[in-house]
Amino acid sequence: MASQVQTASSTKMTIRKGRGTALKNYRQIFKNLLIKDSGQDLIEYALVAALVGLGSVAAISGLDNSLKNTYNGVGSALTNATA
């Protein structure tokens, strides 16, 4: 029975040590995120892609009436040519 108690207490110590190590690892990861700037490039590329997308939508929206008039003109010309 003494060996079981020893095993249980050593397991508790291992768990406690494991938690401390995990906490240190999380602290190190967080510290690295604050210090290193490798993720900054990815964010910048994402922002550029978003701006290009918004610009495309704005440009297409601005050409909306012009495109409608062009297609309606082509459709009318084809309708008159076959009639």
C-alpha positions in Angstrom: 0.0 0.0 0.0 2.9 2.3 0.6 4.0 1.9 -3.0 0.6 2.9 -4.2 0.7 6.1 -2.1 4.2 6.8 -3.4 3.1 6.3 -7.0 0.1 8.5 -6.6 2.2 11.3 -5.0 4.9 11.0 -7.7 2.1 11.2 -10.4 0.8 14.4 -8.7 4.3 15.8 -8.8 4.7 14.9 -12.5 1.3 16.5 -13.3 2.4 19.7 -11.4 5.7 19.8 -13.2 3.9 19.2 -16.5 1.5 22.1 -15.9 4.4 24.4 -15.0 6.2 23.4 -18.2 3.2 24.0 -20.3 2.7 27.4 -18.7 6.3 28.3 -19.5 5.8 27.1 -23.1 2.7 29.3 -23.4 4.5 32.2 -22.0 7.4 31.7 -24.4 5.0 31.4 -27.3 3.2 34.6 -26.3 6.6 36.4 -25.8 7.7 35.2 -29.3 4.4 36.6 -30.8 5.1 40.0 -29.3 8.8 40.1 -30.3 8.8 38.4 -33.7 7.2 40.0 -36.7 6.9 37.1 -39.1 3.1 37.2 -39.1 3.1 40.9 -40.1 3.7 40.0 -43.7 0.7 37.8 -43.9 -1.5 40.4 -42.4 -0.2 43.0 -44.9 -0.9 40.7 -47.8 -4.4 40.0 -46.5 -5.1 43.8 -46.3 -3.8 44.3 -49.8 -6.0 41.5 -51.1 -9.0 43.0 -49.3 -8.3 46.4 -50.8 -8.0 45.0 -54.3 -11.3 43.1 -53.8 -13.1 46.3 -52.7 -11.6 48.3 -55.5 -12.8 45.7 -58.0 -16.3 45.8 -56.6 -16.3 49.6 -56.7 -15.1 49.6 -60.3 -17.6 47.1 -61.5 -20.4 48.9 -59.7 -19.3 52.1 -61.4 -19.4 50.4 -64.8 -22.9 48.9 -64.2 -24.9 51.3 -66.3 -22.4 51.4 -69.1 -22.3 47.6 -69.4 -26.1 47.5 -69.3 -26.4 50.0 -72.1 -23.8 48.2 -74.2 -25.5 44.8 -73.9 -28.9 46.3 -74.5 -27.5 48.0 -77.7 -26.0 44.7 -78.9 -29.3 42.9 -78.1 -31.3 45.5 -80.0 -29.0 45.3 -83.0 -29.2 41.5 -83.1 -33.0 41.7 -82.8 -33.3 44.2 -85.6 -30.9 42.3 -87.8 -32.9 39.0 -87.6 -36.3 40.7 -88.0 
